[in-house]
Amino acid sequence: MPLDKLDDDEIQPLLFDLVKMDKLDEVNRLLLHFRQLPDEIQQELIKLAVSHGSLAMVQLLVQDAACYDLYSCAALASIESENIEVLNWVLPKTNFDSWDLGLKISLAVMRSGSAEVFEIWDKEFAIHRFNIDIMISERTMEAVSKNPAQEARLMALWKREARLGRLTRTSLGKKLSRLAQSSCSIVQVKALLDCGADINFRLSSLYLTPLHHAARKTTAKAAELMKFLLLSGADPTTSATSTYRGSERTTTISTERGARNISKWLNMTWDELVEWAQEERKKLSQSGGDSGAE
């Protein structure tokens, strides 16, 4: 049957078949019908074109798109399927002005684990400089933590941006504090310190330092982070003062639950850990070594 004689309810399944078979001429004749399909169906067809490896089909379907949704759909699908040819073409056409879209694409890149996908994304980042906070957002850091190779690539990007002066000490310090409150990732903490984060960062005496935040957690990872921070020069004597119902309350690191129970994980008390870290730092200083833990 000629394509122009098909009913509307016959065209949708036919389009899926034609896209899957990479029938460019036939799909081109049905483009008007494609444009009239609901957005979610158009996106499914684009995902199908990407998954079957046809750049020409993707280009045909997204050409003259009324909005960026189809480009972003193609970008996300090409990241997930690691279709490098499509990704190279579509990512420069994707709108990174939107925080949500920039984050969504960045998260997909971090989860992909592909070095080639990361390099294409990084190239676009270097050109467009989309919101810098995306690459140090908690969700991005969490996504990349499950893939050491991709995590290392992101850490290298952090250091590059820090050298260019695009990561301020305040933003780095805030992220350091958030890490101590959440994942306690030593790899990411070390990277932030290498970028210039203040190991004793806090906005005022009302706030806690990263070490103090970690000391409030009762986990093995928090204990290891406390050990790392002390070896890296964190001050164990800082305190935080807050006012509650007219009276001041001061909290010290040594009185927090994680510090009081640290022997459960490190086989030494808080005071013993502090003393040990000081001795280790002194030895490393005398030998000219790096004071940070590996």
C-alpha positions as CSV (number, residue, x, y, z in Angstrom):
1,M,0.0,0.0,0.0
2,P,1.3,3.5,-0.8
3,L,2.5,5.4,2.2
4,D,0.1,8.3,1.5
5,K,-2.8,5.9,1.7
6,L,-2.1,4.7,5.3
7,D,-4.4,5.5,8.2
8,D,-3.0,7.5,11.2
9,D,-3.1,4.5,13.5
10,E,-1.0,2.5,10.9
11,I,1.7,5.0,10.6
12,Q,3.1,4.9,14.1
13,P,4.1,1.2,14.2
14,L,5.3,1.5,10.6
15,L,7.6,4.3,11.6
16,F,9.1,2.2,14.3
17,D,9.8,-0.6,11.7
18,L,11.2,1.8,9.1
19,V,13.5,3.5,11.7
20,K,14.7,0.2,12.9
21,M,15.5,-0.9,9.3
22,D,17.1,2.5,8.6
23,K,14.8,3.3,5.7
24,L,15.7,6.9,5.2
25,D,13.6,7.7,2.1
26,E,10.5,6.1,3.5
27,V,10.8,7.9,6.9
28,N,11.5,11.2,5.1
29,R,8.1,10.8,3.3
30,L,6.4,10.4,6.7
31,L,8.1,13.2,8.4
32,L,5.0,15.3,8.6
33,H,3.3,12.4,10.4
34,F,6.3,12.0,12.7
35,R,6.0,15.7,13.7
36,Q,2.4,15.2,14.7
37,L,3.1,12.3,17.0
38,P,3.2,13.0,20.8
39,D,6.6,14.1,22.1
40,E,7.2,10.9,24.0
41,I,6.7,8.8,20.8
42,Q,9.0,11.0,18.9
43,Q,11.6,10.6,21.6
44,E,11.2,6.8,21.5
45,L,11.8,6.8,17.8
46,I,14.9,8.9,18.2
47,K,16.2,6.5,20.8
48,L,15.6,3.7,18.5
49,A,17.5,5.4,15.7
50,V,20.5,6.0,18.0
51,S,20.5,2.5,19.4
52,H,20.6,1.1,15.8
53,G,23.6,3.3,15.0
54,S,22.3,5.5,12.3
55,L,23.5,9.1,12.4
56,A,21.7,9.9,9.1
57,M,18.4,8.7,10.6
58,V,18.9,10.8,13.8
59,Q,19.7,13.8,11.8
60,L,16.6,13.4,9.7
61,L,14.3,13.0,12.8
62,V,15.7,16.0,14.7
63,Q,16.1,18.4,11.8
64,D,14.1,21.6,12.2
65,A,13.0,20.5,15.7
66,A,10.8,23.1,17.3
67,C,12.5,22.7,20.7
68,Y,15.7,21.3,22.1
69,D,14.0,18.2,23.6
70,L,14.8,16.1,20.5
71,Y,18.4,17.1,20.5
72,S,18.8,16.4,24.3
73,C,16.9,13.1,23.8
74,A,19.4,12.1,21.1
75,A,22.3,13.2,23.2
76,L,21.2,11.2,26.3
77,A,20.5,8.1,24.1
78,S,23.9,8.3,22.4
79,I,25.6,8.6,25.8
80,E,23.8,5.6,27.2
81,S,24.4,3.5,24.1
82,E,28.0,4.9,23.6
83,N,27.2,5.8,20.0
84,I,30.2,8.1,19.5
85,E,29.3,9.1,16.0
86,V,25.9,10.5,17.0
87,L,27.2,12.0,20.2
88,N,29.9,13.9,18.3
89,W,27.3,15.4,16.1
90,V,24.5,16.1,18.6
91,L,26.2,17.2,21.8
92,P,27.4,20.6,20.3
93,K,23.8,21.3,19.3
94,T,22.4,20.6,22.8
95,N,21.3,23.5,25.0
96,F,23.5,23.6,28.2
97,D,21.9,26.8,29.4
98,S,19.4,24.8,31.5
99,W,20.8,23.6,34.8
100,D,18.5,20.5,34.8
101,L,19.5,19.4,31.3
102,G,23.2,20.1,31.9
103,L,23.1,18.0,35.1
104,K,21.1,15.2,33.4
105,I,23.6,14.9,30.6
106,S,26.6,15.2,33.0
107,L,25.2,12.4,35.2
108,A,24.7,10.2,32.2
109,V,28.3,10.8,31.2
110,M,29.6,9.9,34.7
111,R,27.6,6.8,34.8
112,S,28.6,5.6,31.4
113,G,32.2,4.8,32.4
114,S,33.3,5.5,28.8
115,A,36.5,7.5,28.3
116,E,35.5,8.5,24.8
117,V,32.1,9.8,26.0
118,F,33.8,11.7,28.8
119,E,36.2,13.3,26.4
120,I,33.5,14.5,24.1
121,W,31.5,15.9,27.0
122,D,34.7,17.6,28.4
123,K,35.3,19.2,25.1
124,E,31.9,20.8,25.1
125,F,32.4,21.8,28.7
126,A,35.6,23.6,27.8
127,I,33.9,25.4,25.0
128,H,30.6,26.4,26.6
129,R,31.6,26.6,30.3
130,F,28.2,25.6,31.4
131,N,27.4,26.0,35.0
132,I,30.6,25.1,36.9
133,D,28.7,23.8,39.9
134,I,27.4,20.9,37.9
135,M,30.7,19.2,37.9
136,I,31.1,19.4,41.7
137,S,27.4,18.9,42.5
138,E,26.7,16.1,45.0
139,R,24.8,14.1,42.5
140,T,27.6,14.2,40.0
141,M,30.1,13.2,42.7
142,E,27.9,10.4,43.8
143,A,27.4,9.1,40.2
144,V,31.1,9.1,39.4
145,S,32.1,7.4,42.7
146,K,31.0,4.0,41.4
147,N,33.4,4.1,38.5
148,P,37.1,4.7,39.6
149,A,38.3,5.5,36.1
150,Q,35.6,8.0,35.4
151,E,36.1,9.4,38.9
152,A,39.8,10.0,38.1
153,R,38.8,11.8,34.9
154,L,36.5,14.1,36.8
155,M,39.1,14.8,39.5
156,A,41.6,15.8,36.7
157,L,38.9,18.2,35.3
158,W,38.5,19.7,38.8
159,K,42.2,20.3,39.1
160,R,42.3,21.9,35.6
161,E,39.4,24.2,36.4
162,A,41.0,25.1,39.8
163,R,44.3,26.1,38.0
164,L,42.2,28.3,35.7
165,G,40.7,30.0,38.8
166,R,37.1,28.9,38.1
167,L,36.7,27.0,41.4
168,T,36.8,29.4,44.4
169,R,38.1,28.4,47.8
170,T,34.6,29.0,49.2
171,S,32.9,26.6,46.7
172,L,35.7,24.0,47.2
173,G,35.4,24.3,51.0
174,K,31.6,23.9,50.9
175,K,31.9,20.8,48.8
176,L,34.6,19.4,51.2
177,S,32.2,19.9,54.1
178,R,29.3,18.3,52.2
179,L,31.5,15.3,51.4
180,A,32.3,14.9,55.1
181,Q,28.6,14.9,55.8
182,S,27.7,12.5,53.1
183,S,29.9,9.9,51.2
184,C,33.1,10.5,53.1
185,S,35.0,9.7,49.9
186,I,38.7,10.1,50.6
187,V,39.5,10.1,46.8
188,Q,37.2,13.1,46.3
189,V,38.3,14.8,49.5
190,K,41.9,14.5,48.4
191,A,41.1,15.9,45.0
192,L,39.4,18.9,46.5
193,L,42.4,19.5,48.8
194,D,44.7,19.3,45.8
195,C,42.5,21.9,44.1
196,G,43.1,24.3,47.0
197,A,40.2,23.6,49.4
198,D,40.8,24.8,53.0
199,I,41.0,21.6,55.1
200,N,39.6,23.5,58.1
201,F,37.0,25.4,56.1
202,R,33.9,26.9,57.7
203,L,32.1,30.1,57.1
204,S,32.2,31.2,60.7
205,S,32.6,29.9,64.3
206,L,29.0,28.8,64.1
207,Y,29.8,26.2,61.5
208,L,31.6,22.9,61.7
209,T,34.9,22.1,59.9
210,P,35.0,19.0,57.6
211,L,36.7,17.0,60.4
212,H,34.0,18.0,62.8
213,H,31.3,16.9,60.3
214,A,33.0,13.5,59.9
215,A,33.3,13.1,63.7
216,R,29.5,13.3,63.9
217,K,29.1,10.1,61.8
218,T,29.5,6.6,63.2
219,T,30.7,4.7,60.2
220,A,33.9,3.0,59.1
221,K,34.2,5.4,56.1
222,A,33.9,8.4,58.4
223,A,36.6,7.0,60.7
224,E,38.9,6.5,57.8
225,L,38.2,10.1,56.6
226,M,38.9,11.5,60.1
227,K,42.3,9.7,60.0
228,F,43.0,11.0,56.5
229,L,42.1,14.6,57.4
230,L,44.2,14.5,60.6
231,L,47.2,13.2,58.6
232,S,46.6,16.0,56.0
233,G,46.7,18.7,58.7
234,A,43.1,19.2,60.0
235,D,42.9,20.9,63.3
236,P,41.4,18.5,65.9
237,T,40.9,21.3,68.5
238,T,38.3,23.5,66.7
239,S,34.9,24.0,68.3
240,A,31.6,25.4,67.2
241,T,29.4,27.8,69.2
242,S,25.7,28.0,68.8
243,T,23.0,29.8,70.6
244,Y,19.9,28.0,71.7
245,R,17.0,29.7,73.7
246,G,19.3,32.4,74.8
247,S,22.2,30.3,76.0
248,E,25.4,29.5,74.2
249,R,26.5,25.9,73.5
250,T,29.9,24.9,72.4
251,T,30.7,21.6,70.8
252,T,34.2,20.1,70.3
253,I,35.3,17.4,67.9
254,S,36.4,15.0,70.6
255,T,32.9,14.9,72.2
256,E,31.1,13.9,69.0
257,R,29.9,10.3,68.8
258,G,32.1,9.3,65.8
259,A,35.2,10.6,67.6
260,R,34.3,8.9,71.0
261,N,33.7,5.6,69.3
262,I,36.5,5.7,66.7
263,S,38.3,2.8,68.3
264,K,35.6,0.5,67.0
265,W,37.1,1.0,63.5
266,L,40.7,2.1,64.0
267,N,41.7,0.3,67.2
268,M,42.8,3.5,68.9
269,T,41.0,6.2,70.8
270,W,40.5,9.7,69.5
271,D,43.3,11.1,71.6
272,E,45.6,8.3,70.5
273,L,44.7,8.9,66.8
274,V,45.4,12.7,67.2
275,E,48.7,12.0,68.8
276,W,49.6,9.3,66.2
277,A,48.7,11.7,63.3
278,Q,50.8,14.4,64.7
279,E,53.8,12.1,65.0
280,E,53.3,10.9,61.5
281,R,53.1,14.4,60.1
282,K,56.3,15.3,62.0
283,K,58.1,12.3,60.5
284,L,56.9,13.1,57.0
285,S,57.9,16.8,57.5
286,Q,61.4,15.8,58.6
287,S,61.8,13.4,55.6
288,G,60.3,15.9,53.2
289,G,57.4,13.6,52.3
290,D,53.8,14.2,51.5
291,S,51.7,14.5,54.7
292,G,48.5,13.4,53.0
293,A,47.4,9.8,53.5
294,E,47.3,7.5,50.5
